Amino acid sequence: MSNKLPKELQQLLQEGLAIPANPTALTKNLKLDERRQRALSRYYLDSGSGGLAIGVHTSQFEIREVGLYQPVLELGKEEMDAFCMKSGKTIFRISGVLGNTSQALKEAQISSDMGYHAALLGLAALKSRSNEELISHCKAVAEVIPLIGFYLQSSVGGGVLDFEFWREFSSIKNVVAIKIAPFNRYQTIDVVKGVAASGRAHEIALYTGNDDNIVADLLTRFSIPVGTENVKMNICGGLLGHWAVWNQKAVELFSRIKKSSSSDVTDLLTLGVKITDSNAAFFDSRNMFKGSIAGIHEVLIRQGFLEANNTINPREILSPGQKEEIDRVYQIYPELNDDAFVNENLDKWLR
């Protein structure tokens, strides 16, 4: 299998997709709950998501430590295969790849062999390395599978990646996209400037992972001076843990943004504040995001997807007051949840 992304898939990625980060459904014994795992993927696909990201932060990085990385990817592949066969649609398939170079190469090969289109490459394990060492690592993995860069916020383990890193990373020919998720406007701009300076601004798709700024990111048009020209870029899609919940409404919102005119911007930005407030509850911003995975699980439990808040890392639990914060956003922003859609289809997805 070629490790280059076909043009039609690159075009799909650049047109912009709504891509949720797929959680991992576990039993109380921390075994993979296959029925509920399949239901989650079916939910996202039937909601209209254009791709799935599996084995990423929202999936729990620790699935690798308990032998669940490959099984989770396999279940996701089976559900995407079935959906594509039934619907005739193309779904963009992203795997999470991380660790040192040896581990990352192994995960990249597993992903490529399964037919995943690109790897979201996490660099948290290498955050003490120099830019030169990081770029060497990225080039090695890019020999196996197309790459999506990942700027992970520091509060959950990410390192600081500067303009020079993003310029050099973007120059790697098999880099097809970047997920920008530092939750920091200055660092977000560093990524965009780096891509612009690389000369590949029209080849690399930018995706927001800034769950605290989703709508504004998707509405922003960048104009970056490079030499004598201004390079114009936009964030074309989202690859978001936040979209693991209330996904059908998220897809509707994404479609509305893609079709919006200048007269819609104020209303959309107002809606964006409500979404950020909801994210603060889900991701536990008051406690430096310690309850981010547990918060996503809590919503999925309420909707019937998960049986309990089972996580591999025993420290991944709801923070004090977080459940009450989720109660609050459920109450004051009823237009954001997709509970009715889930209620109509849950039995089918859990079959």
N, C-alpha and C positions, 0 to 999 in steps of 0.2 A: 504494500500500500504506500502511495506517495505521501510524503510528509508535508506537502504544500497544500494550501487551502484552495480548492477550486474557485474559479472566478465568480460563479453564481452564488457560492456561499459567502465569499468576501463582499459581494454586492448586497446580499441580505443583511450581513452584519453592519455594513455602512449605512444602509437605509434606516436602521434603528430598530431595536427589538426590546420588548419588555421581558426580562429574564429574572425569575426568582431564584434565590439560593435555596436549594432543597434541603430541609432538615432531615435528620435520621430518626426513624421511629424505633424505639427500643422497648422490650418487655421489662418487667420489674427485675428480672435476672440479667438485664443488660445484653440480651440476645436480640438480634434483628427481628423486628415484628414485620414480617414480609407483607402481610395483608394491609397493614396501615401504611407501610412505606409505599406500596403500590398506589394506595388511595391518594396519598399526597401528590404523587406525580400525575395521576389522572385528573386531580383537581386543577393543577396548574395548566395542564394541557387543554382541558375543556374550558378553562377560563379565557383562553386565547393567548397565553404566553407564547412568545416566539422562540424560546429556548429554555433549557434547564441547565443549572450549574450544580453539579453533584460532587461531593467530597471536598467541599469548601468550608469556610469558617462556620457557617450556619449549620453545616452537617456534623459539626464537632470534629475538630482536628484529631481528637483522640481515637477516632474509629480505626486509625492505622495501628494503634497499640494493641487492639483486641481482635485484629484479623478481619475487620469489616469493610475495609476500603474497597477491595475488589467486589465483594458481594453487593455493596450498595450501588456501585457503578453498573454492575450487571443487571440489577433490577431496574434501574433507570433506563438502561439501554432497551430492555425488553418492553417497557411501557412506551418509550418513544417510538420503537419499531412498530408496535401495534397501532399506536395513534396515527403514525404517518401512513401505514397501510390502509387504515380505515378512512382517513380524511383526505389523503392525497397532498397534505401539506408537508413542507420541509421544516423541521425543528432543529435549531442550532444546539449542538451538544458540547457542553463544556465540563471538563473534569478539573478538580483541584489538584495541584501538584506542589509539593513543598519538601522541605528538608535539605540536607546537604546534597552535593552533586550526585553521589551514588544513589541515594534514595529518590531524588527527583527524576533521575534517568529511568529508574525502575518504574516509577509511577507513570511517567510519560509514555513508556513503552506499553504498559498495561492499557492505558487510555487509548493510544493509537491503535493497538490490536483490536480493541472493542469498537472502533469506529467513531470515537469522540473526535469532534472537529478541531478543537483547540484546548489548550491547558491554561487555566488561570494559575500563574506561577507565583507562589508565595515565597517571600525572601526573609521572613522573620527569623528563621534559624541562622541566617548569615548576616544579621544586622551589624555585627562588629567588623565585617570585612570592608575592604576598600572598594571604591567604584570599579577599579580594574579587575579585582577578584570577582565582584558581582557580575560584571559584564561577561567575563569568561564562563562563569556558571550558566548564565542565561543563553549564551551562544551554544553551549553543549546541549542544553535541553531543546533548543530550537532546531537542532539537527534531527530530533525525533518527532516533534509535533509542533504545529503552529502555536505561537504564544500570545496570551493576553497578559499584559503587565498588571500588577496589583499593588497599589499604594495603600497598605493597610494602616489604619490609625494606630498611633503609638500606645493608646490606653489598653488595647487588646493584643499587644505584642509586636506591632510593626515598628520598623526603624525609619529614620529620616532619610529620604532619598532626594537628592538635590537636583537642580536644573541640569548639571553636567551629566548626572546618571541618566536622566530621562532622554537627553539628547543622544547619548551613546546607545542606550537601550533601543530607542526608536530607529536607529540606523541598522539594527539587525533585520535582515530581509524577511525572516519568517515571523516577525512580530506583526500581528494583524489588528490588535486592539489593546486598549489600556482601560482597566477599571480604576477610577480615581476615587479613593475612599479614605483620605486622611482626616476627614471632618475638619478641615482647616482651609480657609480661602487662599492664604498665601501659598501653601503647598499645592493646592489645586492648580493655581496659576503656574507654578514651577513646572508641572507636568505639561501643561498646554504649551508653554514657551519652549520646553525641551523638544516636543514633537515638531513644533513649527521650525525650530532651528535645524532639525535633522533633515529637512527637505522632503519628508514623507507625510506631510499633513493630509494629503488627499488619499493616502493609502492606509492610514491607521485610524480605526474607528475609536472614538472616545465614548466611554460609558460611565455614568455616574454610579458610584457606590457610596456617595455622601448621603446617607439616610437622613441626615439632619437638614438637607438642602435640596431635596429631590426636584421639586417643581422649578425652582429658580435655576438650577443647573440645566435643566432641559429647555429652558427658555432663553438662555444666555447665548449670545453670538460674540465670539472672541475675535479681536483684530490685533494680531501680534506683529510688531515691526521686526522684520528680518532683512538686514541690508537696506535696500532701497524700496522694498515692497512691504505691504501689510498682508500677512497671511491670515485668511479668515477661516475660522473653525467653529464647530459647535459640538456639544455633547449630544450624540444622536440617540442614545438609548440608556437603559438602566439595567444594572446587574446588582440586585439588592436583597439583603437579608430581610429588609422591611417588607418586601413584596412576597415573602413566604407566607404572610397572612393577609387577609382581605384582598386576595389576589385578583379576583374578578373585577372589583372596583378599581384596583391599580391599573389593570389593563385598559379599562374604560378611560381612566384619567390620561394614560399615556397616549391613547388614540386621540383624545380631545386636544392634548398639547400639540401633537403632530399636525393637527388640522387647524390650529388656532390662528387668529389674526391679531393685529396689534390692539384691537379693541377688547380682546379677551384677556389681555395680560394682567390687568389689575385684579379681575375676579380670580384668575388662576393663582396669582401670588397670595391672595387672601386664603384660598383653599390650601395653598402650600403651607401656610402657618399652622393650620389645623392638622395637617399631616405630620409636620415636624413635632407638634405637641404630642400627637399620638405616639410617634416614634420615641419621644423622651420617656414615655411610660413603658413601651415594649423593650427598649434597649437600656433602660435604667440609667439615664444620663446623670441623675442626681448622685449616683454612686460609682461614677467613672466606668459605666457600662458593665459592671460586674455581673448583672443579671440579664445580659442581652440574649443569650440562648434560652435561658429559662423563661424570659418574657415572651419570646416567640412561641415557645411550647405552651405557655399558659393560654394564649389565645387559641391555639390549635386544640387544646384540651376542651375549652369551652365550646368549640365548634364540632367536637366529636371525632376529630382526626386522631388524636393521641389519647392513650389510656391514662397516662400519668406523666409527671414531669421527670422522666428518667434520663439521666445524663451520665456519661462515663466518668467525667471528672466530678467528684463529690462536692467540689466548691462551686459548681455551676448551679446555683439555686436562686430563687427569687430573693431580692433584698427586702429588708423591712420597709413596709409601705408600698412596695411595687405593685402588689395585687390591687391595692386600693387605687393606685394611679391608673391601672388598666380599667378598673370599674369606672373611674371618672371619664376617661376618653370614650369608653363605650356609651356612656350616658349622654355626653354633651355633643358627640359627633356621630349620631346614628347613620348619617348619610355616607359615612366612610366604610362601614362594614358590609360584608357580603353574606351575612348569615342566612338570608332567605334563599340565595342561590345554593349555598352549601346544604341547607335543609332539604331542598328539592332533589339533590343528587347524591347525598352521602351514602345511602344504602347501595346505590349502583357502584360507586367507587370502592366500597368496602366488600364487594361481593367475592 
